[in-house]
Amino acid sequence: MPLAARMRPERLEEVIGQSKLLEEGTPLRRVIENKDAASTSLILWGPPGVGKTTLARLIATSRGSAFRQLSAISAGVKEVREVVDEAKKNALYGSKTVLFLDEIHRFTKSQQDSLLPSVEAGDVQLVAATTENPAFAVIQPLLSRSLTLQLTPLTDVEIEELIAHAIRDPRGFAGEAVLDQEAALAITRRSGGDARRALTILESAAACAFERDVSAELVNVTLSDIEISTSRSASIYDRAGDSHYDVISAFIKSVRGSDVDAALFYLARMIDGGEDPQFIARRLIILASEDIGLADSNALNLAVSTAQAVALIGMPEGRIPLSQATIYLALAPKSNSAYQAINDALRHVRDEGAASVPMHLRGTGYADAANQGHGVGYKYSHDAVGGVVEQSYLPDEIKQISLYKPKELGKEAELGPLWARLRRIIRGK
């Protein structure tokens, strides 16, 4: 049996992590400790290795309930009904049943719907686990009938405590292994807050240490054993899950905030996690216009060129132009004036309606246009010495609006005075 399975807590006091959720008087603590409490259904949301399965088992054990576990990856409505039928039989003899449904986000809407009658009738106490945000991954009727709790990755201190416990405990190494400080730190860093992964790394490294010296009475696990047994630290990134949105959000905000190091870190997270490089490139194109814009118009050219380069050369070489573009965009002067200008213009159109186009600006390329007064009085700007003439381009109802507000940053600092001069000529002021 794997070390992680052997070390699974059997009592609430053995649980490491989730201290906030397990404080005295909290809903989860009451559910676990009070056997007479209502069979509240729970949705446990959090990354792998933070204790979702363990807590579900403790709920069943402490309440004297039967424990049935299904995975939404392999199970379906048929398996759920079998557990419910069994639970109804158990209820006849005064025994309750906890149904632990792992990866509930893998269930379709109709499959989740099938759980509702049993949850509502109290045939089973549902404890569902998900790595996805329940607000998006679980149907609303099930959410409204359940208590949703968010579990967090274990802290470095908690991982260190877990490792030390596994070294001492009879279910673990029973004191027959020792871990130097560098090795413990390496496991902590590589675990990414995942208790299961930390124990798996420890077990693998201990096996390496044992093979190195099979006659030793005390297994000495070193940093070298950690490095041999694990090629790299955990990369917590799911292209279809919350981390996808969280990491790209952090990436964009870091570039916008001009923190090159942070931007490169999140770029690496996405690349290492297998993110679509074209998705990253497209987001850089959007950012180049939205957040840099006219402060450095070359940013958009570079972002578009980066997308083309990534499409042409693919990965892993595509990481290089992505890095180049990320660094350039992070260091570029920032302006969102173009973004704000079009948003303001759209608000005017939607709030005030589409005002009529002035007669002198209307098209003249169709029959009877001239008879209707279209184009009459229009001034051809190229005929003017400076190429700009005094003329009304906006409808009279909104001729005083000001949409483009240039910023004094980068190249756009030159556009502000230019637009002010042009505006005075055009508006006749």
N, C-alpha and C positions, 0 to 999 in steps of 0.2 A: 504494500500500500504506500502511495507517495507520502512524503513527509507532510505536505500541506493537508492531506486528508487525515493523517494521524493526529495532527496538531489542531484540528478543528475544535473550538471551545465546546465543552459540554455543559458548562454553567455560565451564568451571566457574568460572574466575577472574573472569568477567564478572558472575556472579550477585550481585545486591545483595539482602540480607535472608537470613533463615533461617540465620544464622551458627552457632547452636547445633547445628542438624541437620547442618551441613556441616563441623563441626570435624574435624580429623585423627582417624582411627580410629573415627568414628561409623558405624553401619550404612549410612546413606544414602551417605556418602562412599565407603565400601568398594564398594558396589554400583555407583556411577558410575565409580570409578577402576580396579577390578580386573576385567579382561576374562575372567579364568578363574573368577571367583566364580560360585557357583550362581545360577541365574536366579530369584532371590527375587522373588515377587510383592509388590507394594506397594499400600497404600491411603493416599492422600494426602488428609488432611482439613484444610480451612481455608476461609476466606472467599475471595471472588473477588479476583483480581489479586495473589496472593501467591507465584506461581511454580509452581503444580502442573503446568501444561502444559510449562513450560520444563524442569523437572526430568525429566519423562518423556522429553522429546526428548534431553536430555543423556545419559540412561541408554542410549538406543538408539544415539546417535552415538558415545559413548565405547567401547561394546562392539561396534561394527560391526554392529549388528542393524538389520533392517528396521523402520520405524516405521509403524504403522497406527493411525489415530485414529478413534474412533466416539463419538458422543454418545448417551447413553441416552434423550435426549429424542426423537430421531428414529429411532434404530436399534432393532433387535430381535434375536431369536434367529437369524433368517435371516442377517443381516449379520455377526453374530458367527461363525457357522459358516463363512461365506465367508472370513473372515480366518484362521480356524483351518485350513481346507483349504489356503489359500495358504501358511501357516506350515509345514505338514507338507511341502509341496513344497520350500520353501526349505531345510528341515532336511536334505533329501536331498543338498543341495550344501554343507552345512556352515554355512548361514546361519541365525541365530536371528531371532525376531520379537518386538518389543515391541508389545503391544496396549494403547493408551491409551484407557481407557473413561471419558469425562467424565460427570459427573452420575450416577454409578452408583446413587445413592439413588432415581433415577427408575425403575429396573428393578424389576419385581415379584419376588416370591420365586422363582417358577418360572423367570423369566428369569435371575436370579442363579444358580439351581441349574444352569442349562445351562452355566455357565462352569467348574463344578467339574472335570469330567473332563479338560478341556484344561489347566487350571492344575495339577492333580495329576500329569498325564502329562508336564508341561513342554513341551507343544506351543507354548505362547506364554508370554512373561513378561508377566503382567498388571500394569499400573499403572493403578489406578482412582482417580478423583478425586471428592470429594464435599464439599459445603458443610454436610452434615448429620453429626451424631454417628454414626460407624459402628456403635457399640454398638446403636443403634436402627434404623439405615438399611440395614445390611448383614447378610446372614444369617451365623449363627455358623460354619457349615462353611467359608465363604469367609474369615472373619476368622481362623480358626485356621490357615489355610494361607498367610496373608499377614502382612507386617510393616506395622503401622499407624503412621503418622507424622503428628503434628499440626503444621501450618504456621500461623504467626501473621502478623497484619498488619505491614507494614513500619513502623519507627519514623519519627519526623519527620526524624531525621538521615539515615536511609536514603533517604527520599523526596527530601530535598534533594540527596543524592549522585546519585540517579537522574536528577533534573532537570538537574543540572550536566553529567552524562555525556551526556545527550541533546543538550544545547546544543553540546558540543564534538565529539562523535563524527561521522565522515563519514556514518554511516547516519542521523544525526539532522539537526541544523542546521549541522554542520560549522563552528561558530564564526561563522555569519552572523546570529546572533540574540543579543541580550543580555536579561537578565532582572534587573529591579531587586529589591531585598531584599523590599519589600512584596509584589510579585507572586509571588516564590518562596514566601513565607510563606503567601499566600493559596492557592496550589496545594496546598501541604503540608496545610493545614487542610481543604481541600475534598476531598482525596483519600480521607480516612479510612483511610489505610494501604494503599490499593489502588494498586499500581504502574501497572496498566493505565489506571485512571482519571486518575492524575496525568499520564501522558503524553498522554492524550486531551485533558485540559484545556489542557496546554501547546500542543499542536498547534492547537487551536481558537483559543486566545488569540493565537498567532503569526499565524494567518490574519487575525484582526481587525486586528492591528498592521500587517500588510502592506497590507491594503486601505486603511488610514488614510494610508499614505505609500508608494505603489507604487514611487517612484523612489529610495527609501532603499537604500543599499548594505548597511546593517546594520539589521536589524529590532529595534526596541526594544519589548519586551513590558512593559506597565505593569499596575498593579493595575486600571485602568479596562478594559483588554482582558480581564482575567480575569473581571471582573464582568459584562461584556457577553456573553461567550461561555458563562458558566455561571450559571444562575439561583440555585443553592443548593448547599450542601455535600452530600457523600454521606450518605445516611441508610441505614446498614447495618441493615436490619430485614426479616426474612422471617417472615410470619405463620405459616408452616407449619414453620419451622425452629428451630434452637437459639436464635437471637436472640430469638425469641418468648418462650421460657421464661426466658432469661437476663434480658431487660429487665423482664418482669413481676415476676420474683423481686427484682431490684434495686429496683423501684418499691415493692413491698410492704415490703421490708426498710427502705427509706428512710422510709416513712410510720411504720412501727413504731418506728424509731429517732429519730423527731421531727425529721428534717432536711427542712424544707419545700423548700429550694432543690433538693436532690437529687431529691425526690419529683416536683416539677414538671418537672425536666429529663427524667426517665424517662417521665413522662406525655406530654410533648411528643414524645419519641422514638416512642412507640407511636402517637400520633395522626398524626404525620407519616408513619409507615410504613404507615398504613392499617389499623391494628388495629380490630377490632370494638368500638365504644364500649360496647356492652352487656356484652361480656366484661370490660372494665375496671370498669364499674359493679358487676357481680356480685362481682368480687374485692374491691371496696371494702366491699360489704355483709358479706362474710365477715370482712374485717379489722375492721370496726366491732364485731363481736361477739367475735371471737377475741382481739384485741389491745387493745381499749379497754373493751368490755363495760360492767360496772357502774360503772366510774370516771366514765363520762359516757354515760348511756343515750340521750341525744339523738343521739349519733353514729350509732346504728343507724337512727333515724328519718330523719336527713339522708341517709344512704347509700341507703336505700330511695327517698326522694324524688328523689334524684339519678338513680337508675335509671329512675324513672317519667318524669322530665323529659327525659332523653336519648331515651327511647322516643317521647315526644310531639313533640319539636322536631327530632330528628335532628341530623346534622352539617352544617356545621361549628359551628353555635351550641351544640351539645351539649358542646363543649370547655369552655364557661364554667361550667356546673354541675359538671362533672368537676373543674375547677380549684378551685372553691369547696369541694367535698367533700374533695379531697386536702389542701388547706391546713388545713381544720378538723380533719380526722382526724390529720394530722401534729402539730398543736399540742395536741390533746386529751390529758388524762392517760391513762396506759396501765395496763391490768390484764388479765391472762389468766386470772383466777380462775374465770370461768364455763367457759372452755375446759378448764382443768385439772380442774374439779369433775366434769364429765360424763365425761371420760376416766378419772378415778379410779373413778367409779361403774361404768363399763363393765368396767374391769379386775376389780372385785370380783365382778360378775355372771359374768364369763367364767371367772375363776379359782376361785371358790367355789360356783358354781352358783346357781340361783334358789331362795333360802330361802323357806319357806312364809309366806304372808301371815298375820299374827296374826288369830285368830278374830274379835275384836271389830271388825276393820276390813273383814271380808269382806262382800260384797253380800247384801242381804236382799230384793231385788226379784224373787225367783223362788220357786216352790213348794218347801216343805219346808226352806227356808233356816233359818228360826227353830228348827226341830226339831234341826237340825245344830249349833246354837249360834252361827250366824253373827250378828254384830252385838251379841251379848250383852256388856254392860259398856262399850259405846262411849260416850264422853263428847262431847256436842255442844258444840263450843268457843264457839258464840255465846251459850250460856247462862251462860258465865262473865263476870264483871265486866270483865275486861281482854280478853276474846275469845281467851284462850289458857289451856289446861288441862294439867295433868300427865297424860301419857298415853304409852304405848309405841306408836310408829308403825313402828319397824323390827322385823324378826324378831329373836327373842331371840339367835340365833347371831351376829348382827352389830350388836347394839344399841350397841356402843361405837365404831363407826367414825365418822370425821370426814372428810367429803368437801369441804365448802365452806370454803375458807380465804381470807377476805376480805383485801384489801390496803388499806393506809392511804393510798390515792391518790384524788384527786378526790372525787366524791360517795360512792364506796365506803367512804371513811373513816368515814362515818356508819353504814354497814351492819354493820361489825365489832362495835361495842358493842351494837347492836340484836340481832344474831344471838346474841351471848353471853348477853344477858338472856333472850331467848326460849328458848334452849337450856337454861338453868338451870331455868326453869319447867317446860318439857316433860319434861326428864329427872329432875325432882324433886331437883335438887342446889342 
